[in-house]
Amino acid sequence: MTKLTEWIVLAGLAFSLWITLLVDFFPIRISYEAKEVLWPMPVYALIAFGCYSLATIGYRVATFNDCLEASKSLKQEIKDAREDLTRKGYKFD
């Protein structure tokens, strides 16, 4: 199961529970005050998801590894390609 599928299933279950509690589908009665707290829950969940996403991206950027060997290899390949193209008549400005 991919991460996207996991998130969609989790969001679907949470949405189903939210709707079920709001429309009194089960014989459990919820007070008016509790329903006032339940109404904005999707907005709170969206804000929490945004914060989680920003924190994850920030962490991944902060811990991104430099690939010095790959950088040197790529620079060498570019140099070789330029030399090859120069021999074939291409002029670099």
N, CA, C and O atoms as a CHARMM CRD file, in Angstrom:
* protein
*
  372
    1    1 MET  N      0.85200  -1.17200   0.00000 PROA 1      0.00000
    2    1 MET  CA     0.00000   0.00000   0.00000 PROA 1      0.00000
    3    1 MET  C      0.90400   1.24300   0.00000 PROA 1      0.00000
    4    1 MET  O      1.81700   1.36100   0.81700 PROA 1      0.00000
    5    2 THR  N      0.63300   2.15100  -0.91800 PROA 2      0.00000
    6    2 THR  CA     1.46100   3.34700  -1.00600 PROA 2      0.00000
    7    2 THR  C      1.05700   4.34900   0.07400 PROA 2      0.00000
    8    2 THR  O      0.00600   4.22300   0.70200 PROA 2      0.00000
    9    3 LYS  N      1.91600   5.34000   0.27100 PROA 3      0.00000
   10    3 LYS  CA     1.62000   6.37900   1.27200 PROA 3      0.00000
   11    3 LYS  C      0.35600   7.14200   0.89400 PROA 3      0.00000
   12    3 LYS  O     -0.45100   7.48100   1.76000 PROA 3      0.00000
   13    4 LEU  N      0.18300   7.41100  -0.40000 PROA 4      0.00000
   14    4 LEU  CA    -1.01300   8.12100  -0.84300 PROA 4      0.00000
   15    4 LEU  C     -2.27400   7.34200  -0.49000 PROA 4      0.00000
   16    4 LEU  O     -3.25400   7.91600  -0.01700 PROA 4      0.00000
   17    5 THR  N     -2.24400   6.03700  -0.72100 PROA 5      0.00000
   18    5 THR  CA    -3.39500   5.19600  -0.39100 PROA 5      0.00000
   19    5 THR  C     -3.65500   5.20300   1.10900 PROA 5      0.00000
   20    5 THR  O     -4.80600   5.27200   1.54200 PROA 5      0.00000
   21    6 GLU  N     -2.59800   5.13400   1.89800 PROA 6      0.00000
   22    6 GLU  CA    -2.76400   5.17000   3.34700 PROA 6      0.00000
   23    6 GLU  C     -3.41600   6.48300   3.78900 PROA 6      0.00000
   24    6 GLU  O     -4.33700   6.47900   4.60600 PROA 6      0.00000
   25    7 TRP  N     -2.93100   7.61600   3.23900 PROA 7      0.00000
   26    7 TRP  CA    -3.50000   8.91700   3.60100 PROA 7      0.00000
   27    7 TRP  C     -4.96200   9.03700   3.15700 PROA 7      0.00000
   28    7 TRP  O     -5.78800   9.59400   3.88000 PROA 7      0.00000
   29    8 ILE  N     -5.27800   8.51400   1.97200 PROA 8      0.00000
   30    8 ILE  CA    -6.66100   8.59600   1.48300 PROA 8      0.00000
   31    8 ILE  C     -7.58400   7.74600   2.34800 PROA 8      0.00000
   32    8 ILE  O     -8.68700   8.17500   2.68500 PROA 8      0.00000
   33    9 VAL  N     -7.14100   6.55100   2.70800 PROA 9      0.00000
   34    9 VAL  CA    -7.96100   5.68000   3.57200 PROA 9      0.00000
   35    9 VAL  C     -8.16700   6.33500   4.93300 PROA 9      0.00000
   36    9 VAL  O     -9.28200   6.34800   5.45500 PROA 9      0.00000
   37   10 LEU  N     -7.10500   6.87600   5.50400 PROA 10     0.00000
   38   10 LEU  CA    -7.21100   7.53700   6.80300 PROA 10     0.00000
   39   10 LEU  C     -8.14700   8.75000   6.73100 PROA 10     0.00000
   40   10 LEU  O     -8.97900   8.95100   7.61600 PROA 10     0.00000
   41   11 ALA  N     -8.00700   9.54500   5.68100 PROA 11     0.00000
   42   11 ALA  CA    -8.87600  10.72000   5.51800 PROA 11     0.00000
   43   11 ALA  C    -10.33100  10.28600   5.32200 PROA 11     0.00000
   44   11 ALA  O    -11.24200  10.92200   5.85200 PROA 11     0.00000
   45   12 GLY  N    -10.55100   9.22000   4.57300 PROA 12     0.00000
   46   12 GLY  CA   -11.91100   8.71300   4.36600 PROA 12     0.00000
   47   12 GLY  C    -12.55000   8.22400   5.65500 PROA 12     0.00000
   48   12 GLY  O    -13.72500   8.48400   5.91200 PROA 12     0.00000
   49   13 LEU  N    -11.77700   7.51900   6.46000 PROA 13     0.00000
   50   13 LEU  CA   -12.30000   7.04000   7.74600 PROA 13     0.00000
   51   13 LEU  C    -12.60700   8.20400   8.69000 PROA 13     0.00000
   52   13 LEU  O    -13.63900   8.21700   9.36100 PROA 13     0.00000
   53   14 ALA  N    -11.70300   9.17500   8.73000 PROA 14     0.00000
   54   14 ALA  CA   -11.91900  10.33200   9.59500 PROA 14     0.00000
   55   14 ALA  C    -13.13900  11.12400   9.13900 PROA 14     0.00000
   56   14 ALA  O    -13.93300  11.57500   9.96600 PROA 14     0.00000
   57   15 PHE  N    -13.29200  11.29600   7.82700 PROA 15     0.00000
   58   15 PHE  CA   -14.45000  12.02500   7.29600 PROA 15     0.00000
   59   15 PHE  C    -15.74000  11.27700   7.59700 PROA 15     0.00000
   60   15 PHE  O    -16.74200  11.89200   7.96200 PROA 15     0.00000
   61   16 SER  N    -15.72500   9.95300   7.44700 PROA 16     0.00000
   62   16 SER  CA   -16.91100   9.14700   7.75400 PROA 16     0.00000
   63   16 SER  C    -17.30300   9.27100   9.21800 PROA 16     0.00000
   64   16 SER  O    -18.48000   9.42900   9.53900 PROA 16     0.00000
   65   17 LEU  N    -16.31800   9.20000  10.10100 PROA 17     0.00000
   66   17 LEU  CA   -16.58800   9.34900  11.53100 PROA 17     0.00000
   67   17 LEU  C    -17.13700  10.73600  11.83700 PROA 17     0.00000
   68   17 LEU  O    -18.06900  10.87900  12.62800 PROA 17     0.00000
   69   18 TRP  N    -16.56000  11.75300  11.21100 PROA 18     0.00000
   70   18 TRP  CA   -17.00200  13.13800  11.42500 PROA 18     0.00000
   71   18 TRP  C    -18.46000  13.32000  11.00500 PROA 18     0.00000
   72   18 TRP  O    -19.25600  13.88700  11.75200 PROA 18     0.00000
   73   19 ILE  N    -18.80400  12.84700   9.82400 PROA 19     0.00000
   74   19 ILE  CA   -20.19000  12.96800   9.33800 PROA 19     0.00000
   75   19 ILE  C    -21.13700  12.17000  10.22300 PROA 19     0.00000
   76   19 ILE  O    -22.22400  12.64200  10.55600 PROA 19     0.00000
   77   20 THR  N    -20.72900  10.96700  10.60400 PROA 20     0.00000
   78   20 THR  CA   -21.57100  10.11300  11.44300 PROA 20     0.00000
   79   20 THR  C    -21.88300  10.78300  12.78000 PROA 20     0.00000
   80   20 THR  O    -23.01800  10.71900  13.25200 PROA 20     0.00000
   81   21 LEU  N    -20.90000  11.41600  13.38500 PROA 21     0.00000
   82   21 LEU  CA   -21.12000  12.09600  14.65900 PROA 21     0.00000
   83   21 LEU  C    -21.98600  13.34400  14.50300 PROA 21     0.00000
   84   21 LEU  O    -22.75300  13.68000  15.40500 PROA 21     0.00000
   85   22 LEU  N    -21.87200  14.02400  13.38300 PROA 22     0.00000
   86   22 LEU  CA   -22.64700  15.25100  13.19000 PROA 22     0.00000
   87   22 LEU  C    -24.12000  14.99700  12.89900 PROA 22     0.00000
   88   22 LEU  O    -24.97400  15.78200  13.31100 PROA 22     0.00000
   89   23 VAL  N    -24.42800  13.91600  12.19700 PROA 23     0.00000
   90   23 VAL  CA   -25.82400  13.66300  11.81800 PROA 23     0.00000
   91   23 VAL  C    -26.54000  12.71900  12.78200 PROA 23     0.00000
   92   23 VAL  O    -27.66500  12.30200  12.50700 PROA 23     0.00000
   93   24 ASP  N    -25.91700  12.37900  13.89000 PROA 24     0.00000
   94   24 ASP  CA   -26.51500  11.48100  14.89600 PROA 24     0.00000
   95   24 ASP  C    -26.95900  10.14600  14.30000 PROA 24     0.00000
   96   24 ASP  O    -28.07600   9.69100  14.54600 PROA 24     0.00000
   97   25 PHE  N    -26.09900   9.53900  13.53300 PROA 25     0.00000
   98   25 PHE  CA   -26.40100   8.25600  12.91100 PROA 25     0.00000
   99   25 PHE  C    -26.47400   7.14500  13.94300 PROA 25     0.00000
  100   25 PHE  O    -27.34300   6.27700  13.85800 PROA 25     0.00000
  101   26 PHE  N    -25.57300   7.16000  14.91700 PROA 26     0.00000
  102   26 PHE  CA   -25.57900   6.17000  15.99000 PROA 26     0.00000
  103   26 PHE  C    -26.47900   6.66000  17.11200 PROA 26     0.00000
  104   26 PHE  O    -26.75400   7.85600  17.20300 PROA 26     0.00000
  105   27 PRO  N    -26.94200   5.75700  17.96800 PROA 27     0.00000
  106   27 PRO  CA   -27.81400   6.18000  19.07400 PROA 27     0.00000
  107   27 PRO  C    -27.08300   7.01100  20.13600 PROA 27     0.00000
  108   27 PRO  O    -27.70100   7.45300  21.10500 PROA 27     0.00000
  109   28 ILE  N    -25.79700   7.22400  19.96500 PROA 28     0.00000
  110   28 ILE  CA   -25.05300   8.05400  20.91100 PROA 28     0.00000
  111   28 ILE  C    -25.41600   9.50600  20.63900 PROA 28     0.00000
  112   28 ILE  O    -25.25400   9.99300  19.52000 PROA 28     0.00000
  113   29 ARG  N    -25.90400  10.18900  21.65500 PROA 29     0.00000
  114   29 ARG  CA   -26.26500  11.59700  21.49200 PROA 29     0.00000
  115   29 ARG  C    -25.08700  12.47800  21.88700 PROA 29     0.00000
  116   29 ARG  O    -24.44300  12.25800  22.91300 PROA 29     0.00000
  117   30 ILE  N    -24.82500  13.45900  21.06900 PROA 30     0.00000
  118   30 ILE  CA   -23.73700  14.38900  21.32500 PROA 30     0.00000
  119   30 ILE  C    -24.34600  15.74800  21.62800 PROA 30     0.00000
  120   30 ILE  O    -25.27000  16.19600  20.94900 PROA 30     0.00000
  121   31 SER  N    -23.82300  16.38400  22.63900 PROA 31     0.00000
  122   31 SER  CA   -24.37400  17.67700  23.05000 PROA 31     0.00000
  123   31 SER  C    -24.11800  18.73500  21.97800 PROA 31     0.00000
  124   31 SER  O    -23.27600  18.56400  21.09800 PROA 31     0.00000
  125   32 TYR  N    -24.85600  19.81200  22.07700 PROA 32     0.00000
  126   32 TYR  CA   -24.70900  20.92900  21.14100 PROA 32     0.00000
  127   32 TYR  C    -23.31000  21.53300  21.22700 PROA 32     0.00000
  128   32 TYR  O    -22.72800  21.90300  20.20800 PROA 32     0.00000
  129   33 GLU  N    -22.77500  21.63400  22.43100 PROA 33     0.00000
  130   33 GLU  CA   -21.43300  22.18700  22.61700 PROA 33     0.00000
  131   33 GLU  C    -20.37200  21.32100  21.93000 PROA 33     0.00000
  132   33 GLU  O    -19.42800  21.84100  21.33400 PROA 33     0.00000
  133   34 ALA  N    -20.53600  20.00000  22.01800 PROA 34     0.00000
  134   34 ALA  CA   -19.58600  19.09200  21.36700 PROA 34     0.00000
  135   34 ALA  C    -19.67900  19.21600  19.85100 PROA 34     0.00000
  136   34 ALA  O    -18.66600  19.14200  19.15500 PROA 34     0.00000
  137   35 LYS  N    -20.89600  19.40500  19.33700 PROA 35     0.00000
  138   35 LYS  CA   -21.06000  19.57000  17.89100 PROA 35     0.00000
  139   35 LYS  C    -20.42500  20.88000  17.41200 PROA 35     0.00000
  140   35 LYS  O    -19.91100  20.95300  16.29600 PROA 35     0.00000
  141   36 GLU  N    -20.46600  21.90200  18.25400 PROA 36     0.00000
  142   36 GLU  CA   -19.81100  23.16000  17.88600 PROA 36     0.00000
  143   36 GLU  C    -18.30300  22.97600  17.74000 PROA 36     0.00000
  144   36 GLU  O    -17.65800  23.66600  16.95000 PROA 36     0.00000
  145   37 VAL  N    -17.75300  22.04700  18.50200 PROA 37     0.00000
  146   37 VAL  CA   -16.32700  21.74500  18.39400 PROA 37     0.00000
  147   37 VAL  C    -16.07600  20.84100  17.18400 PROA 37     0.00000
  148   37 VAL  O    -15.02900  20.94300  16.54500 PROA 37     0.00000
  149   38 LEU  N    -17.02200  19.96300  16.86600 PROA 38     0.00000
  150   38 LEU  CA   -16.86000  19.03200  15.74900 PROA 38     0.00000
  151   38 LEU  C    -16.91800  19.71800  14.38000 PROA 38     0.00000
  152   38 LEU  O    -16.22300  19.29700  13.45500 PROA 38     0.00000
  153   39 TRP  N    -17.72600  20.75300  14.23900 PROA 39     0.00000
  154   39 TRP  CA   -17.89500  21.39200  12.93100 PROA 39     0.00000
  155   39 TRP  C    -16.58400  21.84600  12.30000 PROA 39     0.00000
  156   39 TRP  O    -16.35900  21.54800  11.12700 PROA 39     0.00000
  157   40 PRO  N    -15.71200  22.54800  13.01100 PROA 40     0.00000
  158   40 PRO  CA   -14.48200  23.01600  12.34200 PROA 40     0.00000
  159   40 PRO  C    -13.33600  21.99200  12.32600 PROA 40     0.00000
  160   40 PRO  O    -12.22200  22.33800  11.93500 PROA 40     0.00000
  161   41 MET  N    -13.57900  20.76700  12.73200 PROA 41     0.00000
  162   41 MET  CA   -12.51100  19.76800  12.78000 PROA 41     0.00000
  163   41 MET  C    -11.80200  19.55500  11.43500 PROA 41     0.00000
  164   41 MET  O    -10.57900  19.41700  11.43800 PROA 41     0.00000
  165   42 PRO  N    -12.48600  19.51900  10.29700 PROA 42     0.00000
  166   42 PRO  CA   -11.75800  19.36300   9.02300 PROA 42     0.00000
  167   42 PRO  C    -10.77500  20.51400   8.76300 PROA 42     0.00000
  168   42 PRO  O     -9.70200  20.30400   8.19800 PROA 42     0.00000
  169   43 VAL  N    -11.14700  21.71700   9.17500 PROA 43     0.00000
  170   43 VAL  CA   -10.23200  22.85600   9.00500 PROA 43     0.00000
  171   43 VAL  C     -9.01100  22.66600   9.89000 PROA 43     0.00000
  172   43 VAL  O     -7.88300  22.89700   9.45500 PROA 43     0.00000
  173   44 TYR  N     -9.23000  22.24600  11.12600 PROA 44     0.00000
  174   44 TYR  CA    -8.11200  21.99500  12.03100 PROA 44     0.00000
  175   44 TYR  C     -7.21800  20.87600  11.48300 PROA 44     0.00000
  176   44 TYR  O     -5.99300  20.95800  11.57000 PROA 44     0.00000
  177   45 ALA  N     -7.83000  19.84600  10.92600 PROA 45     0.00000
  178   45 ALA  CA    -7.05700  18.73700  10.36300 PROA 45     0.00000
  179   45 ALA  C     -6.23600  19.21000   9.16100 PROA 45     0.00000
  180   45 ALA  O     -5.09200  18.79000   8.98700 PROA 45     0.00000
  181   46 LEU  N     -6.81000  20.07100   8.34500 PROA 46     0.00000
  182   46 LEU  CA    -6.08300  20.60100   7.19300 PROA 46     0.00000
  183   46 LEU  C     -4.89700  21.46100   7.64100 PROA 46     0.00000
  184   46 LEU  O     -3.81600  21.38000   7.05700 PROA 46     0.00000
  185   47 ILE  N     -5.09500  22.26900   8.65800 PROA 47     0.00000
  186   47 ILE  CA    -4.01000  23.08700   9.20100 PROA 47     0.00000
  187   47 ILE  C     -2.91800  22.19800   9.79100 PROA 47     0.00000
  188   47 ILE  O     -1.73000  22.45100   9.58900 PROA 47     0.00000
  189   48 ALA  N     -3.31900  21.16100  10.51900 PROA 48     0.00000
  190   48 ALA  CA    -2.33700  20.23800  11.10600 PROA 48     0.00000
  191   48 ALA  C     -1.55900  19.50900  10.01600 PROA 48     0.00000
  192   48 ALA  O     -0.35100  19.30800  10.14300 PROA 48     0.00000
  193   49 PHE  N     -2.24400  19.11100   8.94600 PROA 49     0.00000
  194   49 PHE  CA    -1.57100  18.45000   7.83300 PROA 49     0.00000
  195   49 PHE  C     -0.57400  19.39600   7.16300 PROA 49     0.00000
  196   49 PHE  O      0.52200  18.97800   6.79100 PROA 49     0.00000
  197   50 GLY  N     -0.94500  20.65400   7.00800 PROA 50     0.00000
  198   50 GLY  CA    -0.03000  21.64400   6.43900 PROA 50     0.00000
  199   50 GLY  C      1.20100  21.83400   7.30200 PROA 50     0.00000
  200   50 GLY  O      2.31700  21.91400   6.78900 PROA 50     0.00000
  201   51 CYS  N      1.00500  21.90700   8.61600 PROA 51     0.00000
  202   51 CYS  CA     2.14500  22.04400   9.53100 PROA 51     0.00000
  203   51 CYS  C      3.04400  20.82000   9.46300 PROA 51     0.00000
  204   51 CYS  O      4.26800  20.94600   9.45700 PROA 51     0.00000
  205   52 TYR  N      2.45200  19.65200   9.41300 PROA 52     0.00000
  206   52 TYR  CA     3.21900  18.41600   9.29400 PROA 52     0.00000
  207   52 TYR  C      4.02800  18.40700   7.99300 PROA 52     0.00000
  208   52 TYR  O      5.20100  18.03500   7.98500 PROA 52     0.00000
  209   53 SER  N      3.38900  18.81900   6.90200 PROA 53     0.00000
  210   53 SER  CA     4.06500  18.84000   5.60600 PROA 53     0.00000
  211   53 SER  C      5.24300  19.80800   5.62100 PROA 53     0.00000
  212   53 SER  O      6.32900  19.47300   5.14900 PROA 53     0.00000
  213   54 LEU  N      5.03100  21.00200   6.15900 PROA 54     0.00000
  214   54 LEU  CA     6.11600  21.98300   6.23400 PROA 54     0.00000
  215   54 LEU  C      7.25700  21.49100   7.10900 PROA 54     0.00000
  216   54 LEU  O      8.42500  21.67400   6.76600 PROA 54     0.00000
  217   55 ALA  N      6.93200  20.87400   8.22900 PROA 55     0.00000
  218   55 ALA  CA     7.97200  20.35100   9.11200 PROA 55     0.00000
  219   55 ALA  C      8.75700  19.23400   8.41900 PROA 55     0.00000
  220   55 ALA  O      9.98100  19.17600   8.53500 PROA 55     0.00000
  221   56 THR  N      8.06900  18.35800   7.70600 PROA 56     0.00000
  222   56 THR  CA     8.73400  17.26900   7.00300 PROA 56     0.00000
  223   56 THR  C      9.65500  17.80600   5.90800 PROA 56     0.00000
  224   56 THR  O     10.79500  17.36000   5.77800 PROA 56     0.00000
  225   57 ILE  N      9.16300  18.75800   5.12500 PROA 57     0.00000
  226   57 ILE  CA     9.98600  19.34000   4.06900 PROA 57     0.00000
  227   57 ILE  C     11.18500  20.05500   4.66900 PROA 57     0.00000
  228   57 ILE  O     12.30200  19.90800   4.17400 PROA 57     0.00000
  229   58 GLY  N     10.97400  20.82300   5.72300 PROA 58     0.00000
  230   58 GLY  CA    12.07200  21.51800   6.38500 PROA 58     0.00000
  231   58 GLY  C     13.11800  20.56400   6.91300 PROA 58     0.00000
  232   58 GLY  O     14.31500  20.82000   6.77800 PROA 58     0.00000
  233   59 TYR  N     12.69100  19.47500   7.50900 PROA 59     0.00000
  234   59 TYR  CA    13.63000  18.48400   8.03700 PROA 59     0.00000
  235   59 TYR  C     14.43100  17.83700   6.91100 PROA 59     0.00000
  236   59 TYR  O     15.64400  17.66100   7.02100 PROA 59     0.00000
  237   60 ARG  N     13.74000  17.48600   5.83000 PROA 60     0.00000
  238   60 ARG  CA    14.42300  16.83800   4.71000 PROA 60     0.00000
  239   60 ARG  C     15.42300  17.77700   4.04100 PROA 60     0.00000
  240   60 ARG  O     16.49100  17.34300   3.61000 PROA 60     0.00000
  241   61 VAL  N     15.08300  19.05800   3.95300 PROA 61     0.00000
  242   61 VAL  CA    16.01500  20.02700   3.37300 PROA 61     0.00000
  243   61 VAL  C     17.22000  20.21200   4.29400 PROA 61     0.00000
  244   61 VAL  O     18.35600  20.30700   3.82800 PROA 61     0.00000
  245   62 ALA  N     16.96700  20.26400   5.59900 PROA 62     0.00000
  246   62 ALA  CA    18.05900  20.47700   6.55700 PROA 62     0.00000
  247   62 ALA  C     19.01500  19.29300   6.61100 PROA 62     0.00000
  248   62 ALA  O     20.20100  19.47700   6.88200 PROA 62     0.00000
  249   63 THR  N     18.52700  18.09200   6.36200 PROA 63     0.00000
  250   63 THR  CA    19.37300  16.90700   6.46400 PROA 63     0.00000
  251   63 THR  C     19.76000  16.35100   5.09400 PROA 63     0.00000
  252   63 THR  O     20.20600  15.20800   4.99100 PROA 63     0.00000
  253   64 PHE  N     19.59100  17.16100   4.03900 PROA 64     0.00000
  254   64 PHE  CA    19.93600  16.71600   2.68700 PROA 64     0.00000
  255   64 PHE  C     21.43300  16.50700   2.57800 PROA 64     0.00000
  256   64 PHE  O     22.21400  17.37600   2.96500 PROA 64     0.00000
  257   65 ASN  N     21.83500  15.36800   2.05700 PROA 65     0.00000
  258   65 ASN  CA    23.25700  15.03200   1.93800 PROA 65     0.00000
  259   65 ASN  C     23.84200  15.61100   0.65400 PROA 65     0.00000
  260   65 ASN  O     23.21600  15.56400  -0.40500 PROA 65     0.00000
  261   66 ASP  N     25.04800  16.15600   0.76500 PROA 66     0.00000
  262   66 ASP  CA    25.77100  16.60000  -0.41900 PROA 66     0.00000
  263   66 ASP  C     26.44000  15.38100  -1.04800 PROA 66     0.00000
  264   66 ASP  O     26.99700  14.53600  -0.34700 PROA 66     0.00000
  265   67 CYS  N     26.38000  15.30100  -2.35000 PROA 67     0.00000
  266   67 CYS  CA    26.98800  14.18700  -3.07000 PROA 67     0.00000
  267   67 CYS  C     28.21300  14.71200  -3.80600 PROA 67     0.00000
  268   67 CYS  O     28.14500  14.99900  -5.00100 PROA 67     0.00000
  269   68 LEU  N     29.32400  14.83800  -3.10300 PROA 68     0.00000
  270   68 LEU  CA    30.52700  15.41400  -3.67900 PROA 68     0.00000
  271   68 LEU  C     31.09100  14.55400  -4.80800 PROA 68     0.00000
  272   68 LEU  O     31.53800  15.08500  -5.82600 PROA 68     0.00000
  273   69 GLU  N     31.07300  13.24600  -4.63900 PROA 69     0.00000
  274   69 GLU  CA    31.59100  12.35800  -5.68700 PROA 69     0.00000
  275   69 GLU  C     30.75300  12.46500  -6.95400 PROA 69     0.00000
  276   69 GLU  O     31.29300  12.51500  -8.05900 PROA 69     0.00000
  277   70 ALA  N     29.44400  12.49900  -6.79500 PROA 70     0.00000
  278   70 ALA  CA    28.56900  12.62400  -7.96100 PROA 70     0.00000
  279   70 ALA  C     28.76600  13.97500  -8.63900 PROA 70     0.00000
  280   70 ALA  O     28.69800  14.06900  -9.86500 PROA 70     0.00000
  281   71 SER  N     29.00700  15.00800  -7.86100 PROA 71     0.00000
  282   71 SER  CA    29.25600  16.33400  -8.41800 PROA 71     0.00000
  283   71 SER  C     30.52900  16.34600  -9.24800 PROA 71     0.00000
  284   71 SER  O     30.54700  16.88800 -10.35300 PROA 71     0.00000
  285   72 LYS  N     31.58400  15.75700  -8.72700 PROA 72     0.00000
  286   72 LYS  CA    32.84400  15.70000  -9.46700 PROA 72     0.00000
  287   72 LYS  C     32.68800  14.89000 -10.75200 PROA 72     0.00000
  288   72 LYS  O     33.20000  15.27300 -11.80400 PROA 72     0.00000
  289   73 SER  N     31.97900  13.77300 -10.65400 PROA 73     0.00000
  290   73 SER  CA    31.75400  12.92600 -11.82000 PROA 73     0.00000
  291   73 SER  C     30.96000  13.68500 -12.89200 PROA 73     0.00000
  292   73 SER  O     31.29000  13.61000 -14.07600 PROA 73     0.00000
  293   74 LEU  N     29.92800  14.40600 -12.48200 PROA 74     0.00000
  294   74 LEU  CA    29.10600  15.17200 -13.42700 PROA 74     0.00000
  295   74 LEU  C     29.92300  16.27800 -14.09000 PROA 74     0.00000
  296   74 LEU  O     29.79400  16.50400 -15.29300 PROA 74     0.00000
  297   75 LYS  N     30.75700  16.96700 -13.32000 PROA 75     0.00000
  298   75 LYS  CA    31.61400  18.01200 -13.89100 PROA 75     0.00000
  299   75 LYS  C     32.58400  17.42100 -14.91200 PROA 75     0.00000
  300   75 LYS  O     32.84300  18.03700 -15.94700 PROA 75     0.00000
  301   76 GLN  N     33.11400  16.24800 -14.63400 PROA 76     0.00000
  302   76 GLN  CA    34.02200  15.58700 -15.56600 PROA 76     0.00000
  303   76 GLN  C     33.28400  15.19700 -16.84500 PROA 76     0.00000
  304   76 GLN  O     33.81500  15.36900 -17.94200 PROA 76     0.00000
  305   77 GLU  N     32.07600  14.67900 -16.71400 PROA 77     0.00000
  306   77 GLU  CA    31.28100  14.31100 -17.89000 PROA 77     0.00000
  307   77 GLU  C     30.97100  15.54200 -18.73900 PROA 77     0.00000
  308   77 GLU  O     31.00800  15.46500 -19.96700 PROA 77     0.00000
  309   78 ILE  N     30.66700  16.67000 -18.10600 PROA 78     0.00000
  310   78 ILE  CA    30.39900  17.91000 -18.84100 PROA 78     0.00000
  311   78 ILE  C     31.65800  18.35300 -19.58500 PROA 78     0.00000
  312   78 ILE  O     31.58900  18.76900 -20.74100 PROA 78     0.00000
  313   79 LYS  N     32.79600  18.26200 -18.92100 PROA 79     0.00000
  314   79 LYS  CA    34.07000  18.63800 -19.54900 PROA 79     0.00000
  315   79 LYS  C     34.35000  17.74400 -20.75800 PROA 79     0.00000
  316   79 LYS  O     34.73800  18.23200 -21.81900 PROA 79     0.00000
  317   80 ASP  N     34.15000  16.43000 -20.59200 PROA 80     0.00000
  318   80 ASP  CA    34.36500  15.49200 -21.69500 PROA 80     0.00000
  319   80 ASP  C     33.42000  15.78100 -22.85800 PROA 80     0.00000
  320   80 ASP  O     33.82500  15.73000 -24.01900 PROA 80     0.00000
  321   81 ALA  N     32.16900  16.08100 -22.54600 PROA 81     0.00000
  322   81 ALA  CA    31.19000  16.36800 -23.59700 PROA 81     0.00000
  323   81 ALA  C     31.56100  17.64400 -24.35300 PROA 81     0.00000
  324   81 ALA  O     31.43100  17.69700 -25.57600 PROA 81     0.00000
  325   82 ARG  N     32.01700  18.66500 -23.64000 PROA 82     0.00000
  326   82 ARG  CA    32.44000  19.91100 -24.29500 PROA 82     0.00000
  327   82 ARG  C     33.63400  19.66400 -25.22400 PROA 82     0.00000
  328   82 ARG  O     33.66700  20.16800 -26.34600 PROA 82     0.00000
  329   83 GLU  N     34.60700  18.88900 -24.75200 PROA 83     0.00000
  330   83 GLU  CA    35.76800  18.57400 -25.58700 PROA 83     0.00000
  331   83 GLU  C     35.34900  17.81000 -26.84000 PROA 83     0.00000
  332   83 GLU  O     35.83900  18.08200 -27.93600 PROA 83     0.00000
  333   84 ASP  N     34.44900  16.86300 -26.67000 PROA 84     0.00000
  334   84 ASP  CA    33.96600  16.07000 -27.80100 PROA 84     0.00000
  335   84 ASP  C     33.22600  16.95300 -28.80500 PROA 84     0.00000
  336   84 ASP  O     33.42700  16.82900 -30.01300 PROA 84     0.00000
  337   85 LEU  N     32.38600  17.82700 -28.31000 PROA 85     0.00000
  338   85 LEU  CA    31.64600  18.71600 -29.20100 PROA 85     0.00000
  339   85 LEU  C     32.57000  19.72200 -29.88100 PROA 85     0.00000
  340   85 LEU  O     32.34600  20.08700 -31.03500 PROA 85     0.00000
  341   86 THR  N     33.59900  20.16900 -29.18100 PROA 86     0.00000
  342   86 THR  CA    34.56500  21.10500 -29.77100 PROA 86     0.00000
  343   86 THR  C     35.31000  20.42100 -30.92700 PROA 86     0.00000
  344   86 THR  O     35.55000  21.04000 -31.96400 PROA 86     0.00000
  345   87 ARG  N     35.67000  19.15400 -30.74800 PROA 87     0.00000
  346   87 ARG  CA    36.33300  18.40200 -31.82200 PROA 87     0.00000
  347   87 ARG  C     35.42400  18.21600 -33.03000 PROA 87     0.00000
  348   87 ARG  O     35.90000  18.11700 -34.16100 PROA 87     0.00000
  349   88 LYS  N     34.11700  18.16800 -32.79200 PROA 88     0.00000
  350   88 LYS  CA    33.17200  17.98100 -33.89800 PROA 88     0.00000
  351   88 LYS  C     32.78100  19.29800 -34.55500 PROA 88     0.00000
  352   88 LYS  O     32.00400  19.30500 -35.50900 PROA 88     0.00000
  353   89 GLY  N     33.31600  20.42100 -34.05200 PROA 89     0.00000
  354   89 GLY  CA    33.07800  21.69600 -34.70800 PROA 89     0.00000
  355   89 GLY  C     32.13500  22.64400 -33.99200 PROA 89     0.00000
  356   89 GLY  O     31.89000  23.74100 -34.49600 PROA 89     0.00000
  357   90 TYR  N     31.60500  22.27900 -32.86500 PROA 90     0.00000
  358   90 TYR  CA    30.71200  23.17400 -32.12400 PROA 90     0.00000
  359   90 TYR  C     31.56400  24.16800 -31.34600 PROA 90     0.00000
  360   90 TYR  O     32.55800  23.79800 -30.72100 PROA 90     0.00000
  361   91 LYS  N     31.15200  25.46000 -31.39400 PROA 91     0.00000
  362   91 LYS  CA    31.91400  26.49200 -30.70400 PROA 91     0.00000
  363   91 LYS  C     31.11100  27.02300 -29.51800 PROA 91     0.00000
  364   91 LYS  O     29.95000  27.40600 -29.66500 PROA 91     0.00000
  365   92 PHE  N     31.73200  27.04300 -28.35400 PROA 92     0.00000
  366   92 PHE  CA    31.10300  27.57000 -27.14700 PROA 92     0.00000
  367   92 PHE  C     31.46600  29.04400 -27.00600 PROA 92     0.00000
  368   92 PHE  O     32.61000  29.42700 -27.25000 PROA 92     0.00000
  369   93 ASP  N     30.51500  29.86000 -26.62000 PROA 93     0.00000
  370   93 ASP  CA    30.77300  31.29200 -26.42700 PROA 93     0.00000
  371   93 ASP  C     31.15600  31.59900 -25.01000 PROA 93     0.00000
  372   93 ASP  O     31.40700  32.75700 -24.67500 PROA 93     0.00000
